Amino acid sequence: MLLKGGLLLDPKNGINQQMDVGIKQGKIAAVLSSIDESNAAQVIDVKGLIVTPGLIDIHGHHFWGTVADAYLSNSFSSLPPDGFCLPAGVTTVVDAGGAGWRNFKTFKAQTIDRSKTRVLAFLNIVGAGMSGGAHEQNLLDMDPKLTAMEAKRHAQHIVGIKLAHYSGEDWTPTERAVEAGRQANIPIMVDFGRQDQHLSLEVLFMEKLRPGDIFTHCFAHVRGRMPIVTKEGKLRSFIKPAQQRGIVFDVGHGGGSFVYAQAIPAIEQGFRPNSISTDLHTGSMNGGMKSMSNLMSKLMNIGLSLEEVVEQSTWNPAQIIQREDLGHLSIGAVADIAVFQLSTGEYGFIDTAGKKIVGDKKLITELTFREGKVAWDLNGRSKPTYKP
């Protein structure tokens, strides 16, 4: 298969120009300024479109099932990845803590093993996973040793440890998550907050987390957590030093964790997130977030460039989760590819506080390839024209 004439953005390889991409046996076979069409069994014209590596969403919720009152752990608020990731150009998704060591095998059999989308996982420090309510407050179920053992047992699929939704006013869950990450040699992702008294973000970034650990929901302003931008609109003085130290700032939009009052002043003051992620579940999908491509478009309309949002959705997250085989279109790499139209017009984008901005550009996913096969084709660009 040959993708002909598209603008190729491949941040790892420093490519930002019109290039042809050849695919053979599910791998990238050639990337050249011009490839003879006679070499291909099928040619897809992508002239005027943007070709990128398949997107990597490192914060989604895909442990979907039918267990009542289990929130995002084998229950109704999570989403099957093939129906909600591939149409947005996402070929790899990381479930962020839906499963813990007690129920990861169910998640693997039910979702990971049955999905066309590549599904990875942050294993919850809570053994019962992200089951909501009292389950996520149970310190007795936060076992670093057992969590790390399960992570090492399934190292092909588990790329990190997740801490979320704890409402106590102590550092014990953070310390246990970090210890599990240390034992398994993988990063942790922290969904921080909900305490009645704020725990210090500066202590979290400079003393508790390790370089490479991830702070998700970076543009949130929620109860029980210090925001990164003060009420006077100033980026806190320790944020950029924390990022320079190696703390990863992840967007994690979600249904309640992205407000323009944080994102716009932070970006205006030179702050850039390390990775873009959706926190995809039924609430965020049907709220202001919608999809990965819509979120990338939103960020482009408040100050990020096309090149930045592509890098933060491909090569950056691949490095963050220690999967450097992904997120690029090098020769021999898996042919996970997204193709976008950059549309211009008048578009509304909503934050989680219910506020809207109007932007003039929007990424629309035209094609998604997973292992060299068409997994999404919005306008039939890969199909022959009907003739009576």
C-alpha positions in Angstrom: 0.0 0.0 0.0 1.2 3.5 -0.8 0.1 6.8 0.8 0.8 9.4 -1.8 1.4 13.1 -1.5 0.6 13.8 2.2 2.3 16.3 4.5 4.2 13.9 6.8 4.7 15.0 10.4 7.0 12.5 12.2 8.5 14.3 15.2 11.0 11.5 16.2 12.6 11.6 12.7 12.3 15.4 12.3 10.1 15.2 9.2 7.7 18.0 8.4 7.3 17.9 4.6 5.4 16.3 1.8 6.4 12.6 1.6 5.1 9.3 0.3 4.8 6.4 2.7 5.0 2.8 1.6 3.6 -0.1 3.7 4.4 -3.7 3.4 3.3 -6.6 5.7 2.1 -4.3 8.4 5.4 -2.3 8.6 6.7 0.9 7.2 8.7 -0.1 4.1 9.6 3.3 2.6 9.4 7.0 3.3 10.5 9.1 0.3 9.7 12.4 -1.4 8.4 10.3 -4.3 7.6 6.6 -4.7 6.7 5.1 -8.0 3.0 4.1 -7.9 3.8 1.0 -10.0 5.5 -0.5 -6.9 2.2 -0.6 -5.0 -0.8 -2.9 -5.1 -2.9 -0.1 -3.8 -2.4 3.7 -3.9 -4.3 6.1 -1.6 -4.2 9.7 -2.5 -3.6 11.8 0.6 -2.5 15.0 -1.1 -3.6 18.0 1.0 -3.9 15.9 4.1 -1.7 15.5 7.2 -0.1 12.1 7.8 1.2 11.3 11.4 2.1 8.2 13.4 -0.9 6.6 15.0 -1.9 8.6 18.1 -1.1 7.4 21.6 -3.6 8.3 24.3 -2.0 7.6 27.7 -5.1 8.3 29.8 -8.3 6.5 28.8 -10.8 4.2 30.5 -11.5 1.0 28.6 -12.2 -1.7 31.2 -15.8 -1.8 30.1 -18.3 -4.3 31.4 -21.6 -4.8 33.2 -20.7 -4.8 36.9 -23.1 -2.5 38.7 -21.6 0.3 40.9 -18.0 -0.4 39.8 -17.4 2.9 38.1 -14.5 2.5 35.7 -13.5 -1.1 36.6 -15.5 -3.6 34.4 -18.5 -1.3 34.4 -20.7 1.0 32.3 -18.8 4.3 32.3 -15.8 2.8 30.5 -15.8 2.5 26.7 -14.7 -0.3 24.2 -11.6 1.1 22.5 -12.2 0.1 18.9 -15.4 2.1 18.8 -14.0 5.3 20.3 -10.3 5.4 19.6 -9.7 4.4 16.0 -12.1 7.0 14.6 -10.0 9.7 16.3 -6.7 8.4 14.9 -5.7 6.7 18.2 -4.0 3.3 17.6 -2.6 2.9 21.1 -4.5 3.6 24.3 -3.4 3.2 27.9 -6.2 2.4 30.4 -5.5 4.5 33.4 -6.1 2.4 36.5 -9.3 0.6 35.7 -7.8 -2.6 36.9 -5.7 -3.5 39.9 -3.7 -6.6 40.6 -6.9 -8.5 41.7 -8.8 -8.1 38.4 -6.2 -7.3 35.7 -6.6 -10.8 34.2 -10.2 -10.1 33.6 -9.4 -6.8 31.9 -6.8 -8.6 29.7 -9.1 -11.4 28.6 -12.1 -9.1 28.1 -10.5 -6.0 26.4 -6.8 -6.2 25.7 -6.9 -9.6 24.0 -10.1 -8.8 22.0 -9.3 -5.3 20.7 -7.9 -4.2 17.3 -6.6 -1.1 19.1 -3.4 -1.7 21.0 -4.5 -1.5 24.7 -1.9 -1.0 27.4 -2.5 -0.3 31.1 -1.5 1.7 34.2 -2.2 -0.8 37.0 -4.1 0.7 39.9 -2.3 0.7 43.3 -5.7 -0.3 44.7 -6.0 -4.1 44.2 -9.7 -3.8 43.3 -9.0 -1.1 40.6 -11.0 2.0 40.0 -14.2 0.7 41.4 -15.3 4.0 43.0 -16.3 5.0 46.5 -14.9 3.3 49.5 -12.9 0.8 47.4 -10.5 3.6 46.3 -10.0 4.8 49.9 -8.8 1.3 51.2 -5.2 1.7 52.3 -5.2 -2.0 53.2 -5.7 -2.8 49.4 -2.8 -0.6 48.3 0.0 -3.2 48.3 3.2 -2.2 46.4 4.7 -5.7 46.3 1.6 -7.4 44.9 1.0 -4.6 42.4 4.6 -4.7 41.2 4.5 -8.5 40.9 1.5 -8.3 38.6 3.1 -5.5 36.6 6.2 -7.5 36.0 4.2 -10.6 35.2 2.4 -8.7 32.5 5.2 -6.3 31.4 4.1 -6.6 27.8 0.9 -4.8 28.7 1.4 -2.9 31.9 3.4 0.3 31.4 2.9 2.1 34.7 1.1 2.4 38.1 -1.9 4.6 38.7 -3.0 6.5 41.9 -6.4 8.2 41.8 -9.3 9.5 43.8 -7.8 9.1 47.3 -9.4 11.7 49.6 -7.2 11.3 52.7 -4.8 14.0 53.9 -1.6 12.0 53.9 1.1 10.8 51.5 0.8 7.1 52.1 -1.0 6.2 48.8 1.5 8.3 46.8 4.4 6.6 48.6 3.0 3.2 48.0 2.4 3.9 44.3 5.9 5.2 43.9 7.3 2.1 45.6 5.3 -0.2 43.3 6.7 1.8 40.4 10.2 1.5 41.7 10.0 -2.3 42.2 8.6 -2.8 38.7 10.8 -0.1 37.1 7.9 1.8 35.5 6.5 5.3 36.0 3.4 6.2 38.1 0.5 8.4 37.0 -1.0 10.5 39.8 -4.6 11.9 39.7 -4.1 14.2 42.7 -6.6 16.0 44.9 -9.9 15.6 46.7 -8.3 16.3 50.1 -10.1 18.7 52.4 -6.7 20.4 53.0 -4.4 20.8 50.0 -1.3 18.6 50.0 1.5 20.6 48.5 2.1 20.2 44.8 5.6 21.5 45.3 6.3 18.6 47.7 4.7 16.2 45.3 6.8 17.3 42.4 10.1 17.9 44.1 10.2 15.3 46.9 7.6 12.5 46.3 7.6 11.8 42.5 10.6 10.6 40.5 11.7 12.0 37.2 9.5 10.3 34.6 6.5 10.1 36.9 3.3 11.7 35.5 1.0 14.4 36.9 -2.3 14.1 34.9 -5.2 16.6 34.7 -2.5 19.4 34.6 -5.1 22.0 33.5 -7.7 21.1 36.2 -9.0 23.3 39.0 -10.8 20.9 41.3 -11.8 20.7 44.9 -8.9 19.6 47.1 -6.0 20.3 44.8 -3.8 23.3 44.3 -4.1 24.5 40.6 -0.9 25.2 38.6 -2.1 28.8 37.9 -2.9 31.1 40.8 -6.1 33.1 41.1 -4.1 36.1 39.9 -3.4 34.2 36.7 0.3 33.4 37.3 1.9 30.1 36.7 3.3 28.9 40.0 7.0 29.4 40.3 7.9 25.7 40.8 6.0 24.3 37.8 8.7 24.8 35.2 11.5 23.7 37.5 9.4 20.5 38.2 9.1 19.9 34.5 12.8 20.5 34.0 13.4 18.0 36.8 11.6 15.4 34.7 8.0 15.5 36.1 5.6 14.7 33.2 2.6 17.0 32.8 -0.3 15.2 31.1 -3.5 16.9 29.9 -6.0 14.2 30.9 -9.0 16.4 29.9 -11.8 14.2 31.3 -15.2 15.3 32.3 -14.1 17.7 35.0 -10.4 18.4 34.6 -9.7 21.0 31.9 -10.5 24.6 32.3 -9.5 27.5 30.1 -8.7 29.6 33.2 -5.8 27.3 33.8 -4.8 26.2 30.3 -4.8 29.6 28.5 -2.6 31.6 31.0 -0.3 28.6 31.5 0.3 28.3 27.7 0.6 32.1 27.3 3.4 32.0 30.0 5.4 29.5 28.0 4.2 26.3 29.7 3.6 23.3 27.4 2.2 19.9 28.5 4.4 16.9 27.8 1.5 14.8 26.6 -2.1 15.2 25.4 -4.6 12.6 26.7 -8.3 12.4 26.8 -9.4 10.6 30.1 -12.0 9.1 27.8 -15.1 7.7 29.4 -18.8 8.3 28.8 -18.9 11.6 30.7 -15.9 13.2 28.9 -16.9 11.8 25.5 -20.4 13.4 25.8 -19.1 16.6 27.4 -16.5 19.1 26.3 -13.7 16.6 25.5 -15.4 14.5 22.8 -12.3 12.8 21.2 -8.5 12.9 20.9 -8.6 14.8 17.6 -11.1 17.3 19.0 -8.8 17.9 22.1 -5.8 18.4 19.8 -7.8 21.0 17.9 -8.9 22.7 21.1 -5.3 23.1 22.2 -4.3 24.4 18.7 -6.9 27.1 19.1 -5.5 28.3 22.5 -1.9 28.6 21.5 -0.2 25.3 20.6 1.0 24.6 17.1 0.1 21.7 14.9 3.6 20.4 15.3 3.4 20.6 19.1 0.1 18.7 19.4 1.3 16.0 17.0 4.5 15.5 19.1 2.6 15.5 22.3 0.2 12.8 21.0 2.8 10.5 19.3 6.5 10.4 20.1 6.4 12.1 23.5 3.9 9.7 25.0 5.7 6.7 23.5 8.8 7.8 25.4 6.8 8.5 28.6 5.5 4.9 28.7 8.8 3.4 27.6 7.5 2.1 24.3 9.9 3.7 21.9 8.9 1.1 19.2 5.7 3.2 18.9 4.9 6.9 17.9 7.0 7.2 14.7 7.2 6.0 11.1 10.8 4.8 10.9 11.5 2.1 8.3 10.6 -1.2 9.9 8.2 0.3 12.5 4.7 -0.9 12.8 2.4 0.8 10.3 0.1 2.5 12.8 -0.8 5.7 11.0 -3.3 8.6 11.3 -4.4 10.8 8.4 -6.1 14.1 9.1 -7.7 17.0 7.3 -7.0 20.4 8.8 -10.3 22.1 8.3 -10.8 25.9 8.7 -14.0 27.5 9.7 -15.8 28.5 12.9 -15.8 25.9 15.6 -16.8 25.9 19.2 -14.8 24.2 21.9 -16.1 23.6 25.5 -14.1 23.2 28.7 -15.2 21.3 31.8 -16.5 24.5 33.5 -19.0 24.9 30.6 -17.2 27.8 29.0 -16.7 28.0 25.2 -14.1 29.5 22.9 -14.6 29.8 19.1 -11.7 28.7 17.0 -10.9 28.6 13.3 -9.2 25.2 12.8 -10.1 21.7 13.5 -8.5 18.3 12.8 -10.8 15.7 11.2 -9.6 12.1 11.1 -9.9 10.8 7.6 -8.0 7.5 7.9 -6.6 5.3 10.6 -4.3 2.4 9.9 -3.5 -0.3 12.4 -0.6 -2.6 11.5 -0.9 -1.5 7.9 -4.6 -2.2 7.5 -7.4 0.4 7.2 -9.2 0.6 10.5 -11.2 3.8 9.9 -12.0 5.5 6.6 -14.3 8.5 7.0 -14.8 9.3 3.3 -13.9 6.1 1.6 -10.5 7.3 0.4 -9.2 3.7 0.5 -12.1 2.3 -1.6 -12.7 2.1 -5.3 -15.5 4.3 -6.8 -18.8 2.6 -7.5 -19.6 2.2 -11.1 -23.0 0.8 -12.3 
